[in-house]
Amino acid sequence: MQNLQEKKIAIVCDWIKDWWGAEIVLEQMLEIFPKADIFTSIFFWEDNPIFKNRNIKTSFIQKIPFLNKSHKLALIFRPQAFESFDLSSYDIVISLSSAESKWVITKPETLHICYCHTPTRYFWSHYHEYINMMEFGFFNPIWKWLMPKIVHKLRIWDFVASKRPDYFIANSKNTANRIKKYYNRESEVIHPCLDIEQIPFEMVKEDYYFYNGRCIPYKKFDLIVDTFNENGKKIKIATNTDNKLYRDLKAKSKSNIEWIFTNNLEYINNLHSKAKAFLFPPEEDFWLVPIAAMASWTPVIAYWKWWALETVVDWVTWVFFQEQTVNSLNNAIDKFETLNFNPDDIRNHAMNFDKGIFKENIVEFILKKLR
């Protein structure tokens, strides 16, 4: 670690404006590298203590009204924004990327490592889903017309930019496969982790299911609402995404579905700890929220796909459904209600994703690449 403390390090993020899995990874990177500078397209989290006394450099997008608050609308400007950063004085650059932060340009002697949450979804794996369910409000028709005309060039640019990092770290095996497919790059898998010891847990559960996250199409909030509208069981859904999808789903939800608009992590962890089970319906590369649920002694009902298969102990911590349909999810819920779970087994499994393990693996990887 002494070698790293002597290095000048920059951490590059796509944007900093919400608090979800990518920001938890950022927080832990900042704990590893307490003197690292931060570069990002936009920054709107001045009151978060992890950024106190940090050198944070934003792009020109930060100064553009309206676009600076809608990072998706700023899509065509972000490649230029990241290429404009001068990183020539840094020994190590770590880009935390699910979009364009890996586009930064570094000198040959600078070690650039990309921790990849996923290859850019709206260019590659989920392009058609994003086109069919855009979130630009008034601008939806314009972007639906424009995106097919520019996405080919954006994909070329993204592929070219994928050659800039010296090494890739993938957050899951599925992400590693996507990095290989779309970028033709090899990567090493280091799973994101949580501070498990700080997550509260309750032995006695209340009579409700729980789901939370950003209310965007691929997170499958619509499946949750349709399922619980049909089965009539109690569920609490937490989000801090105020968009048309959220408003439409909330309006169609029956009285057994309680929506909670919050991004208060302590409150969300408390909801995890008291829930009878956490729902995990999306096709996800990696998601820390089910880990938080297991740390709370809460079992998970999950879609049988990708990341869930990397972290599961079947029937010990999770129950699966095979299809993203109301019938399949309801069958899994019915199955869950016939089973008994050992809470110690669930929390012990979550300990495999403690942040101490993540930090050790990141430091070991970087030191190995510096030799």
C-alpha positions as CSV (number, residue, x, y, z in Angstrom):
1,M,0.0,0.0,0.0
2,Q,3.0,2.3,0.6
3,N,3.7,2.4,-3.1
4,L,0.2,3.6,-3.8
5,Q,0.3,6.3,-1.2
6,E,3.2,7.9,-3.0
7,K,1.3,8.0,-6.3
8,K,-0.9,10.8,-7.6
9,I,-4.3,9.3,-8.2
10,A,-7.4,10.5,-10.1
11,I,-10.8,8.8,-9.8
12,V,-13.1,9.5,-12.7
13,C,-16.9,9.1,-12.5
14,D,-19.7,9.4,-15.1
15,W,-21.6,11.7,-12.9
16,I,-22.3,12.3,-9.1
17,K,-25.9,13.2,-8.3
18,D,-27.6,10.1,-6.8
19,W,-26.7,7.5,-4.2
20,W,-26.9,3.9,-5.5
21,G,-24.5,1.1,-6.1
22,A,-22.0,3.0,-8.3
23,E,-21.7,5.7,-5.6
24,I,-21.0,3.0,-2.9
25,V,-18.1,1.8,-5.0
26,L,-16.9,5.4,-5.3
27,E,-17.1,5.8,-1.6
28,Q,-15.0,2.7,-1.0
29,M,-12.4,3.8,-3.6
30,L,-12.1,7.1,-1.7
31,E,-11.5,5.3,1.5
32,I,-8.7,3.3,-0.2
33,F,-7.3,6.5,-1.8
34,P,-7.9,9.4,0.7
35,K,-5.9,11.9,-1.3
36,A,-7.3,11.1,-4.8
37,D,-8.8,13.8,-6.9
38,I,-12.2,13.4,-8.5
39,F,-13.2,14.1,-12.0
40,T,-16.8,13.9,-13.2
41,S,-19.2,15.4,-15.8
42,I,-21.5,16.9,-13.2
43,F,-21.5,17.1,-9.4
44,F,-24.5,17.8,-7.2
45,W,-23.8,16.4,-3.8
46,E,-22.0,19.1,-1.8
47,D,-23.6,18.1,1.5
48,N,-22.3,14.5,1.4
49,P,-19.5,14.2,4.0
50,I,-17.4,11.8,1.8
51,F,-16.7,14.7,-0.5
52,K,-15.6,17.1,2.3
53,N,-12.1,18.6,1.5
54,R,-12.0,16.7,-1.8
55,N,-10.6,18.2,-5.0
56,I,-13.5,17.8,-7.4
57,K,-13.2,18.9,-11.0
58,T,-16.3,19.0,-13.2
59,S,-16.7,19.3,-16.9
60,F,-18.2,22.2,-18.9
61,I,-21.6,20.5,-18.7
62,Q,-21.8,21.6,-15.0
63,K,-22.2,25.2,-16.3
64,I,-25.0,24.5,-18.8
65,P,-28.4,25.1,-17.3
66,F,-31.0,22.3,-17.6
67,L,-28.5,19.9,-19.2
68,N,-26.5,19.8,-16.0
69,K,-29.5,18.4,-14.1
70,S,-30.4,15.9,-16.9
71,H,-27.3,13.8,-17.6
72,K,-29.1,11.6,-20.1
73,L,-30.0,14.6,-22.3
74,A,-26.3,15.6,-22.1
75,L,-25.3,12.3,-23.7
76,I,-23.8,13.8,-26.9
77,F,-21.7,16.2,-24.9
78,R,-20.2,13.8,-22.4
79,P,-17.6,12.2,-24.7
80,Q,-16.1,15.6,-25.3
81,A,-16.4,16.5,-21.6
82,F,-14.3,13.5,-20.5
83,E,-11.7,13.9,-23.3
84,S,-11.3,17.6,-22.1
85,F,-9.9,16.6,-18.7
86,D,-6.2,17.0,-18.3
87,L,-4.9,14.0,-16.5
88,S,-1.3,14.3,-17.6
89,S,0.1,14.8,-14.1
90,Y,-1.4,11.6,-12.6
91,D,0.4,8.3,-12.0
92,I,-2.8,6.3,-11.7
93,V,-6.3,7.0,-13.2
94,I,-9.3,4.8,-12.1
95,S,-12.4,5.3,-14.1
96,L,-15.7,4.0,-12.5
97,S,-17.8,3.5,-15.6
98,S,-21.2,2.5,-16.8
99,A,-21.0,5.2,-19.5
100,E,-18.4,7.6,-20.7
101,S,-15.9,8.1,-17.9
102,K,-13.5,5.6,-19.5
103,W,-13.2,8.0,-22.4
104,V,-10.6,10.0,-20.6
105,I,-7.2,10.3,-22.3
106,T,-4.0,9.5,-20.3
107,K,-0.3,9.6,-21.1
108,P,1.5,6.3,-22.0
109,E,3.2,6.2,-18.6
110,T,-0.1,6.6,-16.7
111,L,-1.8,3.5,-15.4
112,H,-5.5,3.7,-16.4
113,I,-7.7,1.0,-14.8
114,C,-11.5,1.0,-15.6
115,Y,-13.8,-0.5,-13.0
116,C,-16.7,-1.3,-15.3
117,H,-20.2,-1.5,-13.9
118,T,-21.4,-2.5,-17.4
119,P,-20.6,-1.5,-21.0
120,T,-22.8,1.5,-21.8
121,R,-26.3,0.1,-21.7
122,Y,-28.0,2.6,-24.1
123,F,-25.4,1.8,-26.8
124,W,-25.2,-1.9,-26.4
125,S,-27.1,-4.5,-24.3
126,H,-30.3,-2.5,-23.5
127,Y,-30.4,-0.2,-26.5
128,H,-33.9,-1.3,-27.8
129,E,-35.3,-1.2,-24.2
130,Y,-34.1,2.4,-23.8
131,I,-35.5,3.4,-27.2
132,N,-38.9,2.0,-26.3
133,M,-39.1,3.5,-22.9
134,M,-37.3,6.8,-23.0
135,E,-37.4,9.2,-20.0
136,F,-37.0,12.6,-21.6
137,G,-40.6,13.7,-21.2
138,F,-41.3,16.5,-23.7
139,F,-38.1,15.6,-25.7
140,N,-39.0,11.8,-26.1
141,P,-40.2,12.1,-29.7
142,I,-37.1,14.1,-30.7
143,W,-34.7,11.6,-29.1
144,K,-36.6,8.6,-30.4
145,W,-36.1,10.1,-33.9
146,L,-32.5,11.2,-33.3
147,M,-31.0,8.3,-31.4
148,P,-31.1,5.7,-34.2
149,K,-29.4,8.3,-36.5
150,I,-26.4,8.9,-34.1
151,V,-26.1,5.7,-32.1
152,H,-23.9,4.0,-34.7
153,K,-21.3,6.7,-34.4
154,L,-21.6,6.7,-30.7
155,R,-21.0,2.9,-30.6
156,I,-17.8,3.4,-32.7
157,W,-16.6,6.1,-30.4
158,D,-17.4,4.0,-27.3
159,F,-15.5,1.0,-28.8
160,V,-12.5,3.2,-29.6
161,A,-12.6,4.6,-26.0
162,S,-12.7,1.1,-24.6
163,K,-9.1,0.7,-25.8
164,R,-7.9,3.6,-23.6
165,P,-7.9,1.8,-20.2
166,D,-4.8,-0.4,-19.7
167,Y,-6.9,-2.9,-17.7
168,F,-10.6,-3.6,-17.0
169,I,-12.1,-4.8,-13.8
170,A,-15.6,-6.1,-14.1
171,N,-18.2,-6.1,-11.3
172,S,-19.5,-9.5,-12.3
173,K,-19.0,-12.4,-14.6
174,N,-21.9,-11.1,-16.8
175,T,-20.2,-7.7,-17.1
176,A,-17.0,-9.5,-18.0
177,N,-18.8,-11.3,-20.8
178,R,-20.2,-8.0,-22.0
179,I,-16.8,-6.4,-21.9
180,K,-15.5,-9.2,-24.0
181,K,-18.4,-9.2,-26.5
182,Y,-18.7,-5.4,-27.0
183,Y,-15.2,-4.2,-26.4
184,N,-13.1,-7.3,-27.1
185,R,-11.2,-6.8,-23.9
186,E,-10.4,-9.2,-21.1
187,S,-11.2,-8.3,-17.5
188,E,-10.9,-9.5,-13.9
189,V,-14.0,-9.8,-11.8
190,I,-14.0,-8.0,-8.4
191,H,-17.5,-7.9,-6.9
192,P,-18.7,-4.6,-5.3
193,C,-19.2,-4.9,-1.5
194,L,-20.9,-3.3,1.4
195,D,-20.0,-2.5,5.0
196,I,-21.9,-5.5,6.3
197,E,-21.3,-4.9,10.0
198,Q,-23.1,-1.5,9.7
199,I,-26.3,-2.9,8.3
200,P,-29.0,-3.5,10.9
201,F,-30.9,-6.7,11.1
202,E,-34.2,-7.9,12.7
203,M,-35.0,-11.5,13.6
204,V,-38.8,-10.7,13.7
205,K,-40.1,-9.8,10.3
206,E,-43.2,-7.8,9.5
207,D,-45.8,-8.8,7.0
208,Y,-44.6,-7.0,3.9
209,Y,-42.3,-7.6,0.9
210,F,-39.9,-4.9,-0.1
211,Y,-38.3,-3.5,-3.3
212,N,-36.2,-0.4,-3.9
213,G,-34.0,1.3,-6.5
214,R,-34.2,3.8,-9.4
215,C,-37.6,3.6,-11.0
216,I,-36.3,3.1,-14.6
217,P,-37.5,0.5,-17.2
218,Y,-35.1,-2.3,-16.8
219,K,-35.5,-2.4,-13.0
220,K,-38.9,-3.9,-13.6
221,F,-41.0,-1.9,-11.2
222,D,-43.9,-2.5,-13.6
223,L,-43.6,-6.2,-13.0
224,I,-43.7,-5.7,-9.2
225,V,-46.8,-3.5,-9.4
226,D,-48.7,-5.8,-11.8
227,T,-47.8,-8.9,-9.6
228,F,-48.9,-7.3,-6.3
229,N,-52.0,-5.7,-7.8
230,E,-53.0,-9.3,-8.7
231,N,-52.0,-11.1,-5.5
232,G,-53.1,-8.5,-3.0
233,K,-50.1,-9.0,-0.7
234,K,-48.5,-6.1,1.1
235,I,-45.4,-4.6,-0.4
236,K,-43.4,-1.4,0.3
237,I,-41.5,0.1,-2.7
238,A,-38.9,2.7,-2.1
239,T,-37.4,5.0,-4.8
240,N,-36.1,8.6,-5.2
241,T,-36.8,8.7,-9.0
242,D,-39.5,11.2,-9.9
243,N,-40.4,10.5,-13.5
244,K,-43.4,9.5,-15.6
245,L,-42.8,5.8,-15.0
246,Y,-42.9,6.3,-11.3
247,R,-46.0,8.5,-11.4
248,D,-47.9,6.1,-13.7
249,L,-47.0,3.0,-11.6
250,K,-47.9,4.8,-8.4
251,A,-51.3,5.8,-9.9
252,K,-52.2,2.3,-10.9
253,S,-51.1,0.7,-7.6
254,K,-53.8,-0.7,-5.4
255,S,-53.9,0.0,-1.6
256,N,-51.7,-3.0,-0.7
257,I,-48.8,-1.3,-2.5
258,E,-47.1,1.4,-0.5
259,W,-44.7,3.8,-2.3
260,I,-42.0,5.5,-0.3
261,F,-40.1,8.3,-1.9
262,T,-36.7,8.5,-0.2
263,N,-33.0,8.0,-0.7
264,N,-32.3,7.9,3.1
265,L,-30.0,4.9,3.4
266,E,-30.6,4.4,7.1
267,Y,-34.3,4.3,6.5
268,I,-34.0,2.0,3.5
269,N,-31.8,-0.4,5.5
270,N,-34.5,-0.4,8.3
271,L,-37.1,-1.3,5.7
272,H,-34.9,-4.2,4.5
273,S,-34.4,-5.5,8.0
274,K,-38.1,-5.8,8.8
275,A,-39.3,-7.1,5.4
276,K,-40.3,-10.8,5.1
277,A,-38.4,-10.9,1.7
278,F,-36.8,-8.6,-0.8
279,L,-37.8,-8.8,-4.5
280,F,-35.1,-8.8,-7.2
281,P,-36.9,-8.8,-10.6
282,P,-34.4,-7.2,-13.1
283,E,-31.8,-8.7,-15.3
284,E,-28.9,-7.1,-13.5
285,D,-25.1,-7.1,-14.1
286,F,-24.5,-6.6,-10.4
287,W,-26.6,-5.0,-7.7
288,L,-25.7,-4.4,-4.1
289,V,-29.3,-4.0,-2.8
290,P,-30.0,-7.8,-2.5
291,I,-26.7,-8.0,-0.5
292,A,-28.0,-5.4,1.9
293,A,-31.2,-7.4,2.2
294,M,-29.3,-10.6,3.1
295,A,-27.1,-8.7,5.6
296,S,-30.4,-7.8,7.2
297,W,-31.3,-11.5,7.6
298,T,-33.9,-11.0,4.8
299,P,-34.2,-13.7,2.1
300,V,-34.5,-12.7,-1.6
301,I,-36.9,-13.7,-4.3
302,A,-35.0,-13.2,-7.6
303,Y,-35.1,-13.5,-11.3
304,W,-33.1,-16.6,-12.4
305,K,-30.6,-14.7,-14.5
306,W,-27.0,-13.4,-14.7
307,W,-25.7,-11.8,-11.5
308,A,-28.1,-13.7,-9.2
309,L,-26.5,-16.9,-10.2
310,E,-23.1,-15.7,-9.1
311,T,-24.0,-15.0,-5.5
312,V,-26.7,-17.4,-4.6
313,V,-27.1,-20.4,-2.3
314,D,-30.4,-21.8,-3.7
315,W,-33.2,-22.3,-1.1
316,V,-30.8,-21.2,1.7
317,T,-30.8,-17.5,0.9
318,W,-32.9,-17.0,-2.2
319,V,-36.0,-18.3,-4.1
320,F,-36.0,-18.0,-7.9
321,F,-38.5,-17.3,-10.7
322,Q,-37.7,-18.3,-14.2
323,E,-39.5,-15.6,-16.3
324,Q,-40.2,-11.9,-15.8
325,T,-44.0,-12.5,-15.8
326,V,-46.7,-12.0,-13.1
327,N,-47.4,-15.7,-13.1
328,S,-43.8,-16.8,-12.6
329,L,-43.2,-14.2,-9.8
330,N,-46.4,-15.1,-8.0
331,N,-45.5,-18.8,-8.2
332,A,-42.1,-18.0,-6.6
333,I,-43.8,-15.9,-3.8
334,D,-46.2,-18.8,-3.1
335,K,-43.2,-21.2,-3.0
336,F,-41.3,-18.8,-0.6
337,E,-44.2,-18.8,1.8
338,T,-43.9,-22.6,2.3
339,L,-40.2,-22.4,3.2
340,N,-38.3,-21.7,6.4
341,F,-35.0,-19.8,6.3
342,N,-32.1,-19.7,8.7
343,P,-31.3,-16.0,9.3
344,D,-27.7,-16.8,10.3
345,D,-27.1,-18.6,7.0
346,I,-28.4,-15.6,5.1
347,R,-26.3,-13.0,6.9
348,N,-23.2,-15.3,6.8
349,H,-23.6,-15.5,3.1
350,A,-23.7,-11.7,2.9
351,M,-20.4,-11.5,4.7
352,N,-18.7,-12.8,1.5
353,F,-19.4,-9.3,0.1
354,D,-18.0,-7.2,2.9
355,K,-16.1,-4.1,1.9
356,G,-12.9,-5.2,3.5
357,I,-12.7,-7.9,0.9
358,F,-13.3,-5.4,-1.9
359,K,-10.6,-3.1,-0.7
360,E,-8.0,-5.9,-0.4
361,N,-8.8,-7.1,-3.9
362,I,-8.6,-3.6,-5.5
363,V,-5.3,-2.8,-3.8
364,E,-3.8,-6.2,-4.8
365,F,-4.9,-5.8,-8.4
366,I,-3.4,-2.3,-8.8
367,L,-0.1,-3.2,-7.1
368,K,0.2,-6.2,-9.4
369,K,-0.3,-4.0,-12.5
370,L,2.3,-1.4,-11.2
371,R,5.1,-4.0,-11.2
